Amino acid sequence: MKRLRGWDAVLLYSETPNVHMHTLKLAVIELDDLGGRTFGVEDFRKVLHGRLYKLDPFRYQLVDIPWKFHHPMWRENCEVDLDYHVRSYRVDSPGGRRQLDEAVGRIASTPLDRSRPLWEMYLIEGLAGGRIAVLGKIHHALADGVASANLLARGMDLQTGPQADRDSYATDPAPSRAELVRTAFGDHIRQLGRIPGVMRYTGQGLSRVRRSSRKLSPELTRPFTPPPTFMNHMIDATRTVATATLALADVKQTSKHLAVTINDLVLAVSAGALRKLLLRYDGHADHPLLASVPISFDFSPDRISGNFFTGILVALPTDCEDPLDRVRKAREAAISAKESHELIGPELVSRWSAYMPPAPAESLFRWLSKKDGQNKIQNLTISNVPGPRERGRVGGALVTELYSVGPLTAGSGLNITVWSYVDQLNITVLSDGSTLDDPHEVTDAMLAAFIEIRKAAGLSEELTVVETAMAP
């Protein structure tokens, strides 16, 4: 048994009937290397069964504390019913990218069952070209983007040689109510003992802010004032998904030519796409948007669970018409946000989250999810996470593409997540059922914004075709 860390618990408390807190990991798989052998859901269950011993979060079961006296705990080694957790799904004909996106959206529209380990896996069949896909639906309380990438690597054959699979793993008994209350009391005492350290960390951050010659930008001062937009409203429970793929070589060439990071370029491309959508849906794009950009502070390659990140608020230059000006301003905004983040302390929110009481926190998030108004902190979330650098295999079959996306937050109907995979930069857009007419409007606009930047920079408008990726 182990206690959920504060940030993990907050991600659990923030889940409501219309705000689901699971993340999605999608792998498209080529079956040609299997020599005509099929790979069905029973084969997939067998592969997972042999690897559960090293996929620790898949064996975690949530255990609530009586009277919500403390954050819940993970029972670390529970029995896992793979017939329940691993399911088959068939996409609509003709099985192209759009049909796969629609299937992922339908699967994402239902929350996970908290009485079981907080994950589901879907073997998706019926894709064009004889491919299949594996979709992982994992609660954010289990893992952040870095941990999910590491967990994914453990589940795939990224090393040479055969996998050292096992047929079984040890299970732990369920705890008694008395044990839960006793350990909660002891953990509260230990938490109280950590308060002086948290106060000291907070004081050091405030002192750095006071001594700094830099001033926070107007967009990032309290109270936060993200502009009202078409994407900011009470979201519904439906989820829609769109994906797109860029050649990583094109992205690297563009970022090097413009002397910016890939993350700066992702923000600039997002700003260009969102500007087009603001003009389409709202009729104007005269203010920067506030994007929450997750930043990890634990990049350990062995970490496969927990959340060690915080969000920085970046002003997206959606009010800039010139594409190169957008790149410059996106870079400046990202640098400013990171400097402010480092000044105050990257772990500040995470450390204080340990002291958020469960019942009031759940009530607060339920209230926020039902408010029919804009999110007062951000307009949307934009993530850029480096994924595996080597091609993975599942049961001997080659993984040709990887996509990832985080959840929507209350009052914010759009999430853009970018994951790299070997030679690809893969984009996933998540929305609800009422924000957009079609989520592919966002991916189409992002590709157009990238081409626009390359054209303005004097680079070729012809994008490299990623042969291993599904057709647009």
GUSEKE-282932 format. One record per residue (C-alpha): residue in three letters; x negated, y, z. Coordinates in steps of 0.1 Angstrom, whole numbers, plus 5000, padded with zeros to 4 digits. Example, Ala and Ser with C-alpha at 12.3 -4.5 7.8 and 13.67 -1.06 7.14 Angstrom:
2
ALA487749555078SER486349895071
This chain:
472
MET500050005000LYS498950354993ARG500550694997LEU501350904966ARG499151204964GLY500951534967TRP500851614930ASP501951264920ALA504851304944VAL505851644930LEU506051494895LEU508351234910TYR510551494928SER510951704897GLU512751424879THR516551484875PRO519251344852ASN518251584824VAL514551624831HIS512851294827MET509251264839HIS507950974819THR505151014793LEU504950834760LYS501950654744LEU502550524708ALA500150294690VAL500750204653ILE499249854646GLU498049694613LEU498649324611ASP496549244580ASP493549114601LEU495748844616GLY495448634584GLY499248594580ARG499848514617THR502748704631PHE502648904663GLY506048924681VAL507349024715GLU506348694731ASP502848734718PHE502749084733ARG504048964766LYS501348704766VAL498648964759LEU499849184787HIS500248894812GLY496548814807ARG495549174814LEU497849274842TYR495049204867LYS493149504854LEU496149734846ASP496649834882PRO499350094878PHE501549844859ARG501749644892TYR502749944914GLN506249954928LEU507650274943VAL508650244980ASP510650524996ILE510150625032PRO513150615056TRP514750955060LYS512251095034PHE509851135064HIS506851155040HIS505951115003PRO506750764990MET504150484988TRP502950254961ARG503249884968GLU500149804948ASN500549444938CYS504149354932GLU505649084909VAL506149204874ASP508949074852LEU507549104817ASP510848994802TYR512249314815HIS509349544810VAL508249434775ARG511049464750SER511549444712TYR512949724691ARG513649744653VAL513550084635ASP516050184608SER515250124572PRO512950214554GLY510750214584GLY508650524577ARG507250794600ARG510650964604GLN512450644614LEU509650564639ASP509950914654GLU513750874657ALA513350534675VAL510850684699GLY513250964707ARG516050724715ILE513850524738ALA512650844755SER516150954762THR516750724792PRO514950744825LEU512950464841ASP514450234867ARG512850334901SER513649994916ARG510949844893PRO507449934884LEU507650264866TRP506850164830GLU508249994799MET506649874767TYR508349834734LEU507249624704ILE508649814675GLU509149624643GLY510449694608LEU507849954599ALA506850004563GLY503749814551GLY504349534575ARG503049734605ILE504349734640ALA504149984668VAL503749954706LEU505350234727GLY504450274763LYS506850464785ILE505050544818HIS506150774846HIS503951074850ALA503651004888LEU501550704878ALA498950874856ASP497951194839GLY496551224804VAL492951124813ALA494050824834SER496550724806ALA493750724780ASN491550514803LEU494450274810LEU495150244773ALA491450154767ARG491749874792GLY494749734775MET493149734741ASP490149534729LEU487649824727GLN484649614737THR482949354715GLY483548994723PRO486648824737GLN488748964764ALA488348814799ASP492048754804ARG493548594836ASP496748404840SER497648544874TYR496948804901ALA497548834938THR500748994950ASP501449174982PRO504549145004ALA507049425007PRO506449645038SER508949665067ARG510749985076ALA508750005109GLU505549985090LEU506550255066VAL507550495094ARG504350415114THR502050475084ALA503950795075PHE503450925110GLY499750845109ASP499351005075HIS501051325087ILE498551355115ARG495651315090GLN497251575067LEU497451825095GLY493751765101ARG493051865065ILE494852195067PRO491752395078GLY489952275047VAL492852365024MET493052715040ARG489252755036TYR489452654999THR492352904994GLY490453185012GLN487353124991GLY489453154959LEU491153474970SER487753614980ARG486453544945VAL489453714929ARG488954024951ARG485254044942SER485753984905SER485454284881ARG487954104859LYS491654184862LEU494353934854SER496054004821PRO499554154822GLU500953824808LEU499553624837THR500453834867ARG503253764892PRO506153764888PHE505653574855THR507653714827PRO507753474797PRO510053624771PRO513453464765THR513453234734PHE515552974717MET513552704735ASN514252824770HIS517652714784MET519152434804ILE517952124785ASP520051814780ALA519151454786THR518551364749ARG515051354736THR513851394700VAL510351334687ALA508251424657THR504651324648ALA502051434623THR498351354616LEU495451574606ALA491951454597LEU489651534626ALA486951624601ASP489151904587VAL489752034622LYS486152014632GLN485052194600THR487552474606SER486652524643LYS482952524635HIS483452774606LEU485453004629ALA483152944659VAL485952834682THR486752524701ILE489152254689ASN491352354718ASP491352724707LEU492352604672VAL495152394685LEU496552694704ALA496252914673VAL497952654651SER500752624677ALA501153004679GLY501453024641ALA504052744640LEU506052894669ARG505953234653LYS507753094622LEU510352924645LEU510953234666LEU511653424634ARG513953154622TYR515953094654ASP515653434673GLY515053674644HIS511953824659ALA508553734673ASP507354054690HIS505953914723PRO503353654731LEU504653324746LEU503353174778ALA502152824773SER501252594802VAL498052414792PRO497152114815ILE493452114826SER491951804842PHE489451824871ASP488651454872PHE487251304840SER486050974855PRO486150704828ASP487150444855ARG490250634868ILE493450474855SER496050624879GLY496950944897ASN497151304886PHE494151534888PHE495151824867THR496552174870GLY498152394844ILE496752724832LEU498952984816VAL497753094782ALA499353384763LEU500053254728PRO499653534702THR502953464684ASP503353834678CYS500253834654GLU501053814617ASP497353764606PRO496253404610LEU492653484618ASP493753744643ARG495853474660VAL492753244662ARG490753524678LYS493453624703ALA494153254711ARG490453214720GLU490353524741ALA493553424759ALA492153074766ILE488953214780SER490753464802ALA493153194815LYS490252954823GLU488253234841SER491253314862HIS491752944869GLU488252904881LEU488353214902ILE491353104922GLY490152744924PRO491152454900GLU492552234928LEU494552494946VAL498052394936SER497152024938ARG495852054974TRP498952254986SER501352014969ALA500551754995TYR502551965020MET505751994999PRO508551825019PRO510351554999ALA514051635005PRO513752014999ALA511551964969GLU514051734953SER516951984960LEU514852264945PHE514152074913ARG517751964909TRP518852334912LEU516252444887SER517252174862LYS520952294863LYS520152664858ASP521452774824GLY518653024818GLN515053054808ASN512052904826LYS510553184847ILE507053054846GLN506452924810ASN507952894776LEU506552554768THR503752304774ILE500852244750SER498351974757ASN495151864739VAL493651544753PRO490651354738GLY491650994731PRO489550684724ARG486550724701GLU486550364690ARG489250174672GLY491249944695ARG492949614689VAL495949454706GLY495949074703GLY493449094676ALA495549344655LEU493949684646VAL495349994661THR495450254633GLU497050554651LEU497650674686TYR500050944698SER500951074732VAL503351324747GLY504251454781PRO507651534795LEU509851844792THR510252074822ALA513352244835GLY514352534813SER511752454786GLY512952244756LEU509652194738ASN506352004745ILE503451984720THR500751724727VAL497651664706TRP495551344710SER492451264690TYR491850904679VAL488550814661ASP488951024629GLN492451164635LEU494051454654ASN497551334661ILE500351574670THR503451484689VAL506451714695LEU509051644721SER512351834724ASP515851784737GLY518951754717SER519952114716THR516752314711LEU516052244674ASP517952124644ASP515051884637PRO511751844657HIS509951794624GLU510352164619VAL507652214645THR505151954630ASP505752084595ALA505152444607MET501952334625LEU500552174593ALA501452494574ALA499852714601PHE496652504599ILE496552544561GLU497152914565ILE494152944588ARG491952754565LYS493052964535ALA492353284554ALA488953154564GLY487953074528LEU488252694533SER490052454510GLU493752434514GLU493652064503LEU493751864535THR491951524538VAL494351234535VAL494051004565GLU494350674548THR494950474580ALA497850694591MET501450654581ALA502650874552PRO504151204562
